[in-house]
Amino acid sequence: MKKIKMQNDLANEIKKGKKKSTIVILSQENELLVKSLKKPG
């Protein structure tokens, strides 16, 4: 029973990490888009 709990905790941590990294990647892409849009003509 304890082993399963540890595996679930690990899986949850990995999911959290993936969500966080996706948000970071998206915000970096958005910054690039905004910078390119602000350039004149």
ZIZI-V361761 format. One line per field, one symbol per residue. phi: phi as a letter, one per 20 degrees, with the letter a starting at -180 (. if undefined). burial: + if it has 9 or more other C-alpha atoms within 8 Angstrom, else -. A space follows every 50 residues. Layout:
phi: ???
burial: ???
This chain:
phi: .fffgfffgffffffgffgfffffffffffgfffffffffk
burial: -----------------------------------------
